[in-house]
Amino acid sequence: MYIIKNSRTDFEICLPKKSSCVREAADILANYIEKITGCRLAFTDVTGSACVKNKIVLDIEPFVIPLEHSDNLENEGFVIAEKDGAVYIYGAKSEALVYGVYEFLEEYCGCLWLTSSDDYVPKNDRIAIPDNTFNKQLPALNYREVYYYDAWDYDFARKQKINGQASVIKNGKLEEGHKNWGFWCHSFFNLVPPDEYFETHPEFYSLIDGQRVRDGQLCCTNDEMIEIAIKNLKKFMDAKPEAIYWSVSQNDTTRQCQCEKCRALDEKAGSPIGSIMYFVNKVAEAFPDKIISTLSYWYSRTAPVEIEMRDNVHIMFCNIECNRSRPIQYDPSSESFVRDINIWRKYCGNIFLWDYDIQFSNLISPFPNLRVLAPNMRFFYESNVRSIFNQANRDKKGEFWALRGYMLAKLSWNPYCDIEKHMNNFISAYYGKAAPYVHKYIDLLHDEMEKSGENLSIFGQPADEKFLSEELLDKYEEILGEGKKAVDGDDVLTLRVDEIILGVVYARLKSKRYKNETEREEYKAYFRRIADAIGLEKVEEWTQTVDMFLNDN
């Protein structure tokens, strides 16, 4: 059925409910349809089901005009349907309706949401939806965070259907994110700060080699400490009553308590999570209306042989050690992670997974993990993961930041989506006539990494990677150079290809794979020019700036 044909239409947008959130969704829909076709759809508030022919009806639950099978949308589900000459976009709540509108624009109008500043909006004189369409979607994962700086943008996050951000850029202002969270992680010293308690109560803290230390963890089996932690947590909860999730979790260090009671519980559980869970369970009992989250990370990552967990305890499970060259499920070096997640799924029906998706020590260097994103996400989902934090780059840009972020968002909504189609659509829209060369580069990079048989570490170094040999770097530059020729004259597309080349140049400079000092200086000048043009600030997480990198190399 045509909604618009030959830039003409009889359709209107119907708002049966006078609601600001429905009106916002209607404005989004009307604005993009006008960009695509030049037609501006009028709004109407007719409410009778007999009057909705040639209308696009937008609503949130409870729906004014019933639509069969549109129930059970939970919190974030939506329906896009065609029935008897009318189109319905229904959402469970306001955000779900916005998701549905953006999905309609993508699936039936050809739009793509590439970055926070770049939409692909085709020009077309017609928009159609197949007769009897019924497209009902609910997210596979309840919590979906793609931790790229670009995803902090509020509007872009909604386009990508991601609902968790560390920070939110809204109306140009940076706000606190992690909606519904009180403490996010590493909260032991928020609850019982050593500056306040260590001098008078050293027994509240880790016993290591016979001494109580103030820079380790809490002594998780000290009942007096637990009472104070609960009292202090209550104050934090009173100050943020809307928060549902509260992390009661270890500090970012391995210096756990070795006292007799902690050690006995750890030995019984078969993991250092044993003593932690003693503490966490008592907190969970004190706050049965909240979700108490704790980490299974680093020293506590080994899953327990035997443990008790209260129903409102939430496991944040981290896979920082895993290799990224092969799907985790089938990778021999990741056997311990696979074993542990299979144990945790018996105890926890909603595992929160902390995944790692880039090379943190070299944010620009080629990191060929794109082929494992989909199989890993499917494995996580099948292992009871229902919340995911895809840790990527907290700083601006980075290697394939836009493409990888796009893929992670699609997989977070639906791990079984056609990720090849989404990847191809993105590359075609983002790189234009250079797209075939970008595909060729990505394929060769991944093929060579797989051929090497080596692991891919999130803390690896270009000098150690066989897929970054001088010969292969030459091939990569040659392929991408052809891509630049294909978009010659288009400054935007040329810079996007240059941004890929920047990673190859970074690997050359970092691994000293250049022919002579003259070539080295030419590469440094190129790196400076492109880094400045794209606004690159860091080449290593937290620490190394572009200036520092160029001074060191």
C-alpha positions as CSV (number, residue, x, y, z in Angstrom):
1,M,0.0,0.0,0.0
2,Y,1.3,3.4,-0.9
3,I,1.4,6.1,1.7
4,I,2.9,8.6,-0.7
5,K,3.1,8.2,-4.5
6,N,4.5,10.7,-7.0
7,S,5.0,13.1,-4.1
8,R,1.2,13.1,-3.4
9,T,-0.7,11.7,-0.5
10,D,-4.1,11.6,1.1
11,F,-2.6,10.3,4.4
12,E,-2.5,12.2,7.7
13,I,-0.9,11.4,11.0
14,C,-3.5,10.5,13.5
15,L,-3.0,11.3,17.2
16,P,-6.0,9.8,19.1
17,K,-4.4,10.8,22.4
18,K,-3.5,14.4,23.4
19,S,-0.1,13.5,24.7
20,S,3.2,15.4,24.5
21,C,5.2,12.2,24.0
22,V,2.9,11.1,21.1
23,R,3.2,14.5,19.6
24,E,7.0,14.3,19.8
25,A,6.9,11.0,17.9
26,A,4.5,12.5,15.3
27,D,6.9,15.4,14.8
28,I,9.8,13.1,14.2
29,L,7.8,11.0,11.7
30,A,6.4,14.1,9.8
31,N,9.8,15.8,9.6
32,Y,11.6,12.8,8.1
33,I,8.8,12.0,5.7
34,E,9.0,15.6,4.5
35,K,12.8,15.3,4.0
36,I,12.4,12.1,2.0
37,T,9.4,13.1,-0.2
38,G,8.8,16.8,0.1
39,C,5.3,16.0,1.5
40,R,4.2,17.4,4.9
41,L,1.6,15.2,6.5
42,A,-1.0,17.0,8.5
43,F,-2.1,15.9,12.0
44,T,-5.5,14.9,13.0
45,D,-7.1,13.7,16.3
46,V,-9.9,11.5,15.0
47,T,-10.4,8.6,17.3
48,G,-13.0,6.3,15.7
49,S,-11.6,3.1,14.3
50,A,-13.9,3.6,11.3
51,C,-12.3,6.9,10.5
52,V,-8.6,5.9,10.3
53,K,-8.3,4.9,6.6
54,N,-5.5,6.8,5.1
55,K,-4.1,7.6,8.5
56,I,-0.8,6.7,10.3
57,V,-2.1,6.2,13.8
58,L,0.4,6.8,16.7
59,D,-0.3,5.8,20.2
60,I,1.0,4.4,23.5
61,E,-0.7,2.0,25.9
62,P,-3.6,1.9,26.6
63,F,-4.5,2.3,23.0
64,V,-7.5,4.4,22.1
65,I,-8.1,2.4,18.9
66,P,-7.7,-1.4,19.4
67,L,-5.3,-3.4,17.2
68,E,-5.4,-7.1,17.4
69,H,-2.2,-8.8,18.8
70,S,-0.7,-5.5,20.0
71,D,-0.7,-6.5,23.6
72,N,2.2,-7.8,25.7
73,L,4.6,-5.1,24.6
74,E,6.2,-5.0,28.1
75,N,8.2,-1.8,28.5
76,E,9.9,-1.2,25.2
77,G,8.0,-3.2,22.6
78,F,6.3,-1.7,19.6
79,V,4.1,-2.7,16.6
80,I,4.1,-1.4,13.0
81,A,1.1,-2.7,11.2
82,E,-1.1,-2.1,8.1
83,K,-4.7,-2.9,8.3
84,D,-7.6,-1.9,6.1
85,G,-5.8,1.1,4.6
86,A,-4.4,2.4,7.8
87,V,-0.9,2.2,9.3
88,Y,-0.4,1.8,13.0
89,I,2.7,2.5,15.0
90,Y,2.0,1.6,18.6
91,G,4.5,1.6,21.5
92,A,4.3,0.3,25.1
93,K,5.5,3.7,26.4
94,S,6.9,6.9,25.0
95,E,10.4,5.7,24.3
96,A,9.0,2.5,22.7
97,L,6.8,4.6,20.3
98,V,9.9,6.6,19.3
99,Y,11.7,3.4,18.6
100,G,8.8,2.3,16.5
101,V,8.8,5.5,14.5
102,Y,12.6,5.3,13.8
103,E,12.1,1.6,12.8
104,F,9.4,2.6,10.4
105,L,11.6,5.2,8.8
106,E,14.4,2.8,8.5
107,E,12.6,-0.4,7.4
108,Y,9.9,1.2,5.1
109,C,11.5,4.5,4.1
110,G,15.2,3.6,3.7
111,C,16.7,5.9,6.4
112,L,19.8,4.9,8.3
113,W,21.0,6.3,11.6
114,L,24.8,6.4,11.0
115,T,26.2,8.7,13.7
116,S,24.9,11.4,16.1
117,S,25.5,13.9,13.3
118,D,24.9,11.9,10.2
119,D,21.6,10.4,9.0
120,Y,21.2,8.8,5.7
121,V,17.9,10.1,4.3
122,P,17.1,9.0,0.8
123,K,15.2,11.3,-1.7
124,N,12.1,9.5,-2.9
125,D,8.7,10.4,-4.3
126,R,7.0,7.4,-2.8
127,I,6.7,5.5,0.5
128,A,5.0,2.2,0.7
129,I,4.3,-0.5,3.3
130,P,3.2,-4.1,2.3
131,D,-0.4,-4.9,2.8
132,N,-1.2,-6.7,6.1
133,T,2.2,-5.9,7.6
134,F,2.4,-6.9,11.2
135,N,5.9,-6.1,12.6
136,K,6.0,-6.6,16.4
137,Q,9.3,-6.2,18.1
138,L,10.5,-6.5,21.7
139,P,14.2,-6.2,22.7
140,A,16.1,-9.4,23.4
141,L,18.0,-7.5,26.1
142,N,16.5,-5.4,28.8
143,Y,19.5,-3.1,29.2
144,R,21.5,-2.2,26.2
145,E,24.6,0.1,26.5
146,V,27.0,0.8,23.6
147,Y,29.8,2.6,25.4
148,Y,31.0,4.9,22.6
149,Y,31.1,8.7,23.2
150,D,28.9,9.2,20.1
151,A,26.1,7.0,21.7
152,W,25.9,9.4,24.6
153,D,23.8,11.7,22.4
154,Y,20.2,11.3,23.6
155,D,18.5,11.5,20.2
156,F,21.0,9.2,18.5
157,A,20.6,6.6,21.3
158,R,16.9,6.5,20.7
159,K,17.5,6.0,17.0
160,Q,19.7,3.1,17.8
161,K,17.3,1.7,20.4
162,I,19.9,1.7,23.1
163,N,18.7,2.6,26.6
164,G,21.8,2.8,28.9
165,Q,24.5,5.4,28.7
166,A,27.3,6.4,31.1
167,S,26.5,10.0,30.2
168,V,23.9,11.7,28.2
169,I,24.3,14.7,25.9
170,K,20.9,16.2,25.7
171,N,20.2,19.7,24.2
172,G,23.9,20.2,24.1
173,K,24.5,19.5,27.8
174,L,26.3,16.6,29.4
175,E,24.1,14.9,32.0
176,E,24.6,12.0,34.3
177,G,23.5,8.7,32.7
178,H,23.0,5.1,33.7
179,K,19.3,5.6,34.1
180,N,17.8,3.7,37.0
181,W,21.2,3.1,38.6
182,G,22.4,4.3,42.0
183,F,26.0,3.0,42.1
184,W,27.2,1.5,38.8
185,C,30.2,-0.6,40.0
186,H,33.3,-0.6,42.3
187,S,31.3,0.7,45.2
188,F,32.8,-0.8,48.3
189,F,34.5,2.4,49.4
190,N,31.5,4.5,48.6
191,L,29.7,2.5,51.3
192,V,32.4,2.3,53.9
193,P,35.1,4.9,53.0
194,P,38.5,4.1,54.6
195,D,39.1,7.8,55.2
196,E,36.2,7.7,57.6
197,Y,36.5,4.3,59.2
198,F,40.0,2.8,58.7
199,E,41.7,4.4,61.7
200,T,39.0,3.3,64.2
201,H,37.9,0.1,62.4
202,P,40.8,-1.5,60.4
203,E,39.0,-4.8,60.8
204,F,36.5,-3.6,58.2
205,Y,39.1,-3.9,55.5
206,S,41.2,-6.5,53.8
207,L,43.6,-8.7,55.8
208,I,46.6,-9.3,53.6
209,D,49.7,-11.0,54.8
210,G,48.6,-10.5,58.4
211,Q,48.0,-6.8,58.1
212,R,44.8,-4.8,57.5
213,V,45.2,-2.5,54.5
214,R,43.2,0.5,53.4
215,D,43.8,0.2,49.6
216,G,42.3,-3.3,49.1
217,Q,38.7,-4.5,49.5
218,L,36.3,-4.7,52.4
219,C,36.3,-7.6,54.8
220,C,33.0,-9.0,53.4
221,T,32.2,-11.2,56.4
222,N,32.5,-8.5,59.1
223,D,28.9,-8.1,60.3
224,E,29.5,-4.8,62.0
225,M,30.9,-3.4,58.7
226,I,27.9,-4.8,56.9
227,E,25.5,-3.0,59.3
228,I,27.3,0.3,58.6
229,A,27.3,-0.4,54.8
230,I,23.5,-0.9,54.9
231,K,22.9,2.2,57.0
232,N,25.0,4.3,54.6
233,L,23.4,2.7,51.5
234,K,20.0,3.7,52.9
235,K,21.1,7.3,52.9
236,F,22.2,7.1,49.2
237,M,18.9,5.4,48.3
238,D,16.9,8.1,50.1
239,A,18.8,10.8,48.0
240,K,18.0,8.9,44.8
241,P,14.7,7.1,45.3
242,E,14.1,6.5,41.6
243,A,17.1,4.2,41.3
244,I,16.4,0.5,41.0
245,Y,19.9,-0.9,40.7
246,W,22.5,-0.5,43.4
247,S,25.9,-1.9,42.9
248,V,27.6,-3.5,46.0
249,S,30.8,-4.5,44.3
250,Q,34.5,-4.9,44.7
251,N,37.0,-2.2,44.1
252,D,39.1,-2.3,40.9
253,T,42.0,-4.2,42.5
254,T,42.8,-7.8,43.4
255,R,43.7,-7.2,47.1
256,Q,40.8,-9.2,48.6
257,C,40.6,-10.1,52.3
258,Q,42.4,-13.3,53.5
259,C,40.9,-13.5,56.9
260,E,39.9,-16.9,58.2
261,K,36.1,-16.3,57.8
262,C,36.4,-14.9,54.3
263,R,38.8,-17.6,53.2
264,A,36.5,-20.3,54.5
265,L,33.5,-19.0,52.5
266,D,35.7,-18.6,49.4
267,E,36.9,-22.2,49.7
268,K,33.4,-23.5,50.2
269,A,32.1,-21.7,47.1
270,G,35.1,-22.6,45.1
271,S,35.6,-18.9,44.2
272,P,36.4,-15.6,45.9
273,I,32.8,-14.6,45.1
274,G,31.8,-16.7,48.2
275,S,32.7,-14.0,50.7
276,I,31.4,-11.2,48.5
277,M,28.0,-13.0,48.2
278,Y,27.8,-13.2,52.0
279,F,27.9,-9.4,52.1
280,V,25.7,-8.9,49.1
281,N,23.0,-11.2,50.3
282,K,22.7,-9.4,53.6
283,V,22.4,-6.1,51.7
284,A,19.8,-7.6,49.4
285,E,17.8,-8.8,52.4
286,A,17.7,-5.3,53.8
287,F,16.4,-3.8,50.5
288,P,14.1,-6.4,48.9
289,D,12.5,-3.8,46.7
290,K,15.8,-2.9,45.0
291,I,18.1,-4.9,42.7
292,I,21.5,-5.4,44.3
293,S,24.2,-5.8,41.7
294,T,27.7,-7.2,42.2
295,L,30.7,-7.9,40.0
296,S,32.0,-11.2,39.0
297,Y,35.3,-9.7,37.7
298,W,39.0,-10.2,37.8
299,Y,39.8,-12.1,41.0
300,S,36.1,-13.0,41.6
301,R,35.4,-14.0,38.0
302,T,35.5,-17.7,38.6
303,A,32.0,-18.9,39.0
304,P,31.1,-20.7,42.3
305,V,30.7,-24.4,42.7
306,E,28.0,-23.8,45.3
307,I,26.4,-20.6,46.4
308,E,23.2,-19.1,47.6
309,M,21.9,-15.9,46.0
310,R,18.9,-13.8,47.0
311,D,16.3,-13.3,44.3
312,N,17.1,-9.6,44.0
313,V,20.8,-10.1,43.5
314,H,22.1,-9.2,40.0
315,I,25.4,-10.6,38.7
316,M,27.6,-8.2,36.5
317,F,29.8,-10.7,34.8
318,C,33.0,-9.5,33.1
319,N,35.0,-11.2,30.3
320,I,38.1,-8.9,30.2
321,E,40.4,-11.9,29.7
322,C,38.8,-13.3,26.6
323,N,40.4,-13.6,23.1
324,R,38.6,-11.6,20.3
325,S,40.0,-13.4,17.3
326,R,37.4,-16.3,17.4
327,P,33.8,-16.6,18.7
328,I,34.1,-17.0,22.5
329,Q,31.9,-20.1,22.5
330,Y,34.4,-22.0,20.3
331,D,37.7,-20.5,21.4
332,P,39.9,-22.9,23.4
333,S,41.5,-20.1,25.2
334,S,38.1,-18.9,26.5
335,E,37.1,-22.2,28.0
336,S,37.1,-20.9,31.5
337,F,34.7,-18.1,30.6
338,V,32.3,-20.4,28.8
339,R,32.4,-22.7,31.9
340,D,31.8,-19.9,34.3
341,I,28.9,-18.4,32.3
342,N,27.3,-21.8,32.1
343,I,27.5,-22.1,35.9
344,W,26.2,-18.6,36.5
345,R,23.2,-19.1,34.3
346,K,22.0,-21.9,36.7
347,Y,21.9,-19.3,39.5
348,C,20.9,-16.2,37.7
349,G,18.1,-15.8,35.1
350,N,19.3,-12.3,34.2
351,I,23.1,-12.1,33.9
352,F,24.5,-8.6,33.2
353,L,27.5,-9.0,30.9
354,W,30.3,-6.5,30.8
355,D,31.8,-7.1,27.3
356,Y,34.9,-5.5,25.8
357,D,34.9,-4.6,22.1
358,I,38.0,-2.5,21.2
359,Q,41.7,-2.4,21.8
360,F,42.0,-0.1,24.8
361,S,45.8,0.3,24.6
362,N,45.6,1.4,20.9
363,L,42.2,3.1,20.1
364,I,43.1,3.8,16.5
365,S,45.0,0.7,15.5
366,P,43.3,-1.9,13.3
367,F,41.4,-4.4,15.5
368,P,39.6,-7.1,13.4
369,N,36.9,-8.3,15.7
370,L,33.9,-7.4,13.6
371,R,33.2,-11.1,12.6
372,V,32.9,-12.2,16.2
373,L,30.4,-9.6,17.4
374,A,27.3,-11.5,16.2
375,P,28.2,-15.0,17.3
376,N,29.3,-13.7,20.7
377,M,26.1,-11.8,21.2
378,R,24.0,-14.8,20.3
379,F,26.0,-16.9,22.8
380,F,25.6,-14.4,25.5
381,Y,21.8,-14.3,25.0
382,E,21.6,-18.1,25.0
383,S,23.5,-18.0,28.3
384,N,20.8,-15.9,30.0
385,V,22.4,-12.6,29.4
386,R,19.6,-10.0,29.5
387,S,21.6,-6.9,30.1
388,I,24.8,-5.8,28.4
389,F,27.4,-3.1,28.7
390,N,29.5,-3.1,25.5
391,Q,32.6,-1.2,26.6
392,A,34.1,0.7,23.7
393,N,35.7,4.1,23.5
394,R,34.8,6.8,26.1
395,D,36.8,9.3,24.0
396,K,35.9,10.7,20.6
397,K,36.4,8.6,17.5
398,G,38.7,5.5,17.4
399,E,39.0,2.6,14.9
400,F,35.7,2.0,13.0
401,W,33.9,3.7,15.9
402,A,30.8,4.4,13.8
403,L,30.5,1.0,12.1
404,R,31.2,-1.0,15.2
405,G,28.8,1.1,17.3
406,Y,26.1,0.6,14.7
407,M,26.6,-3.2,14.6
408,L,26.6,-3.5,18.4
409,A,23.4,-1.5,18.7
410,K,21.6,-3.7,16.1
411,L,22.8,-6.9,17.9
412,S,21.8,-5.6,21.3
413,W,18.3,-5.2,20.2
414,N,18.2,-8.5,18.3
415,P,21.2,-10.9,18.4
416,Y,19.7,-12.8,15.5
417,C,19.4,-9.9,13.2
418,D,20.9,-10.1,9.7
419,I,24.1,-8.3,10.7
420,E,25.7,-8.7,7.3
421,K,22.8,-6.8,5.8
422,H,23.1,-4.1,8.4
423,M,26.9,-3.9,8.0
424,N,26.6,-3.6,4.2
425,N,23.9,-1.0,4.4
426,F,26.0,1.1,6.8
427,I,29.2,0.9,4.7
428,S,27.4,1.7,1.5
429,A,25.7,4.8,3.1
430,Y,28.7,6.0,5.1
431,Y,31.5,5.5,2.5
432,G,29.6,6.0,-0.8
433,K,31.6,4.9,-3.9
434,A,34.5,4.0,-1.6
435,A,32.4,1.2,0.0
436,P,33.7,-1.7,-2.2
437,Y,37.3,-0.8,-1.1
438,V,36.3,-0.5,2.6
439,H,34.8,-4.0,2.3
440,K,37.9,-5.3,0.6
441,Y,40.1,-3.8,3.4
442,I,37.9,-5.2,6.2
443,D,37.9,-8.7,4.5
444,L,41.7,-8.8,4.0
445,L,42.4,-7.5,7.5
446,H,40.1,-10.2,9.1
447,D,41.4,-12.9,6.7
448,E,45.0,-12.2,7.6
449,M,44.3,-12.1,11.3
450,E,42.5,-15.5,11.1
451,K,45.2,-16.9,9.0
452,S,47.8,-16.0,11.6
453,G,46.0,-18.3,14.2
454,E,46.9,-15.8,16.9
455,N,44.8,-14.5,19.7
456,L,43.5,-10.9,19.5
457,S,43.9,-9.1,22.8
458,I,42.1,-5.9,23.9
459,F,45.5,-4.8,25.3
460,G,47.6,-6.0,22.3
461,Q,50.3,-4.0,20.4
462,P,50.7,-3.5,16.6
463,A,54.3,-4.6,16.7
464,D,53.2,-8.1,17.8
465,E,50.4,-8.6,15.2
466,K,51.2,-10.6,12.1
467,F,48.3,-9.1,10.3
468,L,50.1,-5.7,10.7
469,S,53.3,-6.7,9.0
470,E,55.0,-4.0,6.8
471,E,53.9,-5.9,3.6
472,L,50.3,-6.1,4.7
473,L,50.3,-2.4,5.8
474,D,51.4,-1.6,2.2
475,K,48.4,-3.6,0.9
476,Y,45.9,-2.0,3.2
477,E,47.1,1.5,2.2
478,E,46.9,0.6,-1.5
479,I,43.3,-0.7,-1.2
480,L,42.2,2.4,0.8
481,G,44.1,4.7,-1.6
482,E,41.9,3.3,-4.3
483,G,38.9,4.1,-2.1
484,K,40.0,7.7,-1.8
485,K,40.3,8.0,-5.6
486,A,36.7,6.7,-5.9
487,V,35.4,9.6,-3.8
488,D,37.8,12.2,-5.1
489,G,36.1,15.6,-4.9
490,D,33.8,14.7,-2.0
491,D,35.6,16.1,1.1
492,V,33.3,14.4,3.6
493,L,33.7,10.9,2.1
494,T,37.4,11.4,1.5
495,L,37.9,12.3,5.2
496,R,36.0,9.1,6.2
497,V,38.4,7.0,4.2
498,D,41.3,8.9,5.6
499,E,40.1,8.1,9.1
500,I,40.5,4.4,8.3
501,I,44.0,5.0,6.8
502,L,44.8,6.8,10.0
503,G,44.7,3.5,11.8
504,V,47.1,1.9,9.4
505,V,49.4,4.8,9.7
506,Y,49.2,4.6,13.5
507,A,50.2,0.9,13.4
508,R,53.2,1.9,11.2
509,L,54.4,4.6,13.5
510,K,53.8,2.5,16.7
511,S,55.6,-0.6,15.3
512,K,58.2,1.5,13.4
513,R,57.3,-0.2,10.1
514,Y,58.4,2.5,7.7
515,K,61.3,2.7,5.3
516,N,63.3,5.7,6.5
517,E,63.1,8.9,8.5
518,T,61.7,10.9,5.6
519,E,58.8,8.5,5.3
520,R,58.3,8.5,9.1
521,E,58.0,12.3,9.1
522,E,55.6,12.2,6.2
523,Y,53.4,9.7,8.1
524,K,53.5,11.9,11.2
525,A,52.5,15.0,9.3
526,Y,49.6,13.0,7.7
527,F,48.6,11.7,11.2
528,R,48.5,15.2,12.6
529,R,46.5,16.6,9.7
530,I,43.8,13.8,9.8
531,A,43.6,13.6,13.6
532,D,43.0,17.4,13.8
533,A,40.4,17.2,11.0
534,I,38.3,14.5,12.7
535,G,38.8,15.8,16.3
536,L,40.8,12.8,17.6
537,E,42.0,13.4,21.1
538,K,43.3,10.2,22.6
539,V,45.0,7.1,21.1
540,E,45.1,5.2,24.4
541,E,42.3,4.9,26.9
542,W,42.5,7.6,29.6
543,T,46.2,8.5,29.0
544,Q,48.0,9.1,25.7
545,T,47.0,12.1,23.7
546,V,47.7,12.7,20.0
547,D,50.5,15.1,21.0
548,M,52.1,12.6,23.3
549,F,51.9,9.8,20.6
550,L,53.6,12.0,18.0
551,N,56.3,13.1,20.4
552,D,57.0,9.5,21.3
553,N,57.0,8.1,17.8
